[in-house]
Amino acid sequence: RMYQELSAGLLGFHNAIMVKTTPFPFPFAQLISLTIFVLMLTFPVVAAKFVEDMSWAMVFTWVSTSGYFMLCEVASEMEQP
């Protein structure tokens, strides 16, 4: 039973190493950047359509797009610390 637990722990360790050493695909990273750029261009139109006041539309646009940019930046920092 002890050897089985040690084997399971070592297997989990090797799986964690495999996840850490596998690089994130570059085309997928570029696609994420492109979709954030498209969101940055299209979200003001959508926000202006659904919000009466233009100042609130600008606030919603800035908060949402900057949130996505920050999320993308945090993800890239976690990948390459």
Backbone as CSV, one residue per row, in Angstrom:
resi,resn,N_x,N_y,N_z,CA_x,CA_y,CA_z,C_x,C_y,C_z
1,ARG,0.827,-1.192,0.000,0.000,0.000,0.000,0.870,1.254,0.000
2,MET,1.960,1.246,0.733,2.842,2.405,0.793,3.479,2.675,-0.570
3,TYR,3.912,1.646,-1.261,4.527,1.821,-2.569,3.517,2.325,-3.602
4,GLN,2.289,1.929,-3.435,1.239,2.400,-4.335,1.020,3.906,-4.161
5,GLU,1.016,4.369,-2.922,0.844,5.802,-2.659,2.046,6.598,-3.159
6,LEU,3.235,6.082,-2.961,4.435,6.750,-3.465,4.412,6.820,-4.991
7,SER,3.976,5.741,-5.615,3.889,5.718,-7.066,2.863,6.726,-7.570
8,ALA,1.728,6.826,-6.901,0.705,7.786,-7.302,1.210,9.226,-7.123
9,GLY,1.935,9.483,-6.055,2.500,10.811,-5.834,3.534,11.173,-6.876
10,LEU,4.397,10.221,-7.215,5.415,10.467,-8.229,4.781,10.670,-9.600
11,LEU,3.727,9.945,-9.886,3.015,10.112,-11.150,2.389,11.513,-11.218
12,GLY,1.805,11.963,-10.127,1.251,13.309,-10.089,2.317,14.376,-10.261
13,PHE,3.485,14.150,-9.662,4.604,15.081,-9.804,5.056,15.169,-11.255
14,HIS,5.185,14.037,-11.901,5.619,14.031,-13.301,4.569,14.655,-14.224
15,ASN,3.302,14.470,-13.905,2.250,15.121,-14.693,2.296,16.637,-14.513
16,ALA,2.599,17.114,-13.309,2.723,18.552,-13.071,3.918,19.122,-13.828
17,ILE,5.022,18.387,-13.851,6.194,18.825,-14.618,5.861,18.895,-16.102
18,MET,5.103,17.923,-16.593,4.734,17.902,-18.001,3.864,19.116,-18.351
19,VAL,2.944,19.481,-17.475,2.100,20.647,-17.713,2.933,21.920,-17.690
20,LYS,3.896,21.985,-16.779,4.720,23.184,-16.652,5.631,23.377,-17.855
21,THR,6.151,22.307,-18.405,7.114,22.427,-19.504,6.470,22.509,-20.874
22,THR,5.181,22.238,-20.987,4.510,22.337,-22.283,4.200,23.800,-22.571
23,PRO,4.735,24.360,-23.665,4.493,25.778,-23.948,3.072,26.026,-24.464
24,PHE,2.600,27.235,-24.229,1.281,27.638,-24.729,1.400,27.873,-26.233
25,PRO,0.469,27.380,-27.027,0.587,27.516,-28.481,0.547,28.984,-28.919
26,PHE,1.536,29.374,-29.709,1.642,30.768,-30.160,0.449,31.202,-31.007
27,PRO,-0.037,30.382,-31.959,-1.211,30.832,-32.738,-2.439,31.087,-31.870
28,PHE,-2.617,30.297,-30.818,-3.755,30.516,-29.926,-3.595,31.822,-29.160
29,ALA,-2.376,32.143,-28.758,-2.121,33.407,-28.067,-2.400,34.588,-28.992
30,GLN,-2.028,34.461,-30.269,-2.303,35.518,-31.226,-3.808,35.661,-31.476
31,LEU,-4.523,34.547,-31.497,-5.963,34.581,-31.684,-6.652,35.270,-30.507
32,ILE,-6.169,35.037,-29.306,-6.721,35.708,-28.133,-6.497,37.216,-28.226
33,SER,-5.300,37.625,-28.657,-5.027,39.053,-28.818,-5.921,39.673,-29.887
34,LEU,-6.156,38.944,-30.970,-7.024,39.449,-32.031,-8.464,39.601,-31.543
35,THR,-8.955,38.624,-30.783,-10.335,38.729,-30.294,-10.494,39.866,-29.288
36,ILE,-9.476,40.136,-28.499,-9.549,41.273,-27.582,-9.556,42.583,-28.366
37,PHE,-8.789,42.636,-29.449,-8.786,43.827,-30.290,-10.151,44.035,-30.955
38,VAL,-10.752,42.953,-31.449,-12.085,43.044,-32.053,-13.107,43.462,-31.000
39,LEU,-12.985,42.946,-29.788,-13.873,43.357,-28.705,-13.721,44.845,-28.424
40,MET,-12.494,45.325,-28.461,-12.236,46.739,-28.212,-12.896,47.615,-29.282
41,LEU,-12.991,47.114,-30.512,-13.617,47.890,-31.577,-15.139,47.787,-31.584
42,THR,-15.677,46.630,-31.228,-17.118,46.424,-31.350,-17.903,46.725,-30.076
43,PHE,-17.275,46.640,-28.926,-18.014,46.840,-27.678,-18.584,48.252,-27.522
44,PRO,-17.883,49.302,-27.963,-18.507,50.633,-27.844,-19.820,50.758,-28.627
45,VAL,-19.897,50.104,-29.771,-21.133,50.153,-30.561,-22.262,49.443,-29.823
46,VAL,-21.958,48.293,-29.278,-22.971,47.529,-28.553,-23.384,48.258,-27.280
47,ALA,-22.427,48.824,-26.571,-22.756,49.545,-25.337,-23.591,50.781,-25.631
48,ALA,-23.292,51.491,-26.714,-24.080,52.669,-27.074,-25.502,52.293,-27.478
49,LYS,-25.669,51.097,-28.010,-26.999,50.646,-28.415,-27.890,50.358,-27.202
50,PHE,-27.294,49.790,-26.139,-28.089,49.351,-24.998,-28.133,50.333,-23.835
51,VAL,-27.287,51.356,-23.841,-27.243,52.325,-22.745,-27.677,53.684,-23.288
52,GLU,-28.544,54.349,-22.561,-29.074,55.648,-23.008,-27.999,56.745,-22.990
53,ASP,-27.305,56.844,-21.874,-26.330,57.925,-21.704,-24.980,57.499,-22.272
54,MET,-24.362,58.349,-23.084,-23.095,58.015,-23.730,-21.943,57.913,-22.733
55,SER,-22.006,58.675,-21.648,-20.927,58.600,-20.660,-20.905,57.230,-19.975
56,TRP,-22.096,56.668,-19.700,-22.136,55.330,-19.118,-21.639,54.290,-20.113
57,ALA,-21.920,54.480,-21.372,-21.427,53.558,-22.392,-19.903,53.582,-22.437
58,MET,-19.316,54.772,-22.306,-17.852,54.864,-22.297,-17.267,54.203,-21.049
59,VAL,-17.926,54.377,-19.923,-17.446,53.751,-18.683,-17.521,52.230,-18.787
60,PHE,-18.644,51.702,-19.251,-18.789,50.256,-19.398,-17.772,49.700,-20.388
61,THR,-17.542,50.431,-21.468,-16.568,49.994,-22.462,-15.171,49.953,-21.866
62,TRP,-14.790,51.005,-21.159,-13.446,51.063,-20.596,-13.240,49.971,-19.535
63,VAL,-14.222,49.789,-18.667,-14.093,48.788,-17.603,-14.002,47.381,-18.184
64,SER,-14.857,47.074,-19.134,-14.864,45.704,-19.665,-13.613,45.412,-20.496
65,THR,-13.227,46.322,-21.379,-12.052,46.040,-22.212,-10.760,46.063,-21.397
66,SER,-10.659,46.972,-20.440,-9.443,46.973,-19.614,-9.392,45.726,-18.734
67,GLY,-10.550,45.231,-18.312,-10.570,43.977,-17.552,-10.052,42.809,-18.378
68,TYR,-10.469,42.734,-19.637,-9.973,41.667,-20.504,-8.483,41.819,-20.789
69,PHE,-8.018,43.057,-21.002,-6.593,43.271,-21.209,-5.785,42.857,-19.976
70,MET,-6.295,43.204,-18.794,-5.595,42.829,-17.561,-5.576,41.318,-17.371
71,LEU,-6.680,40.669,-17.684,-6.747,39.214,-17.575,-5.748,38.544,-18.514
72,CYS,-5.639,39.059,-19.718,-4.686,38.518,-20.689,-3.250,38.750,-20.218
73,GLU,-2.996,39.912,-19.638,-1.644,40.217,-19.157,-1.269,39.339,-17.967
74,VAL,-2.199,39.096,-17.071,-1.937,38.219,-15.929,-1.662,36.804,-16.415
75,ALA,-2.426,36.345,-17.397,-2.218,34.997,-17.934,-0.847,34.863,-18.587
76,SER,-0.408,35.886,-19.299,0.912,35.807,-19.923,2.026,35.870,-18.880
77,GLU,1.823,36.599,-17.801,2.823,36.635,-16.732,2.875,35.305,-15.979
78,MET,1.728,34.660,-15.843,1.744,33.351,-15.176,2.429,32.293,-16.033
79,GLU,2.350,32.455,-17.350,2.994,31.501,-18.234,4.521,31.664,-18.206
80,GLN,4.996,32.912,-18.252,6.426,33.199,-18.236,6.743,34.130,-17.067
81,PRO,6.943,33.598,-15.878,7.164,34.481,-14.715,8.484,35.226,-14.751
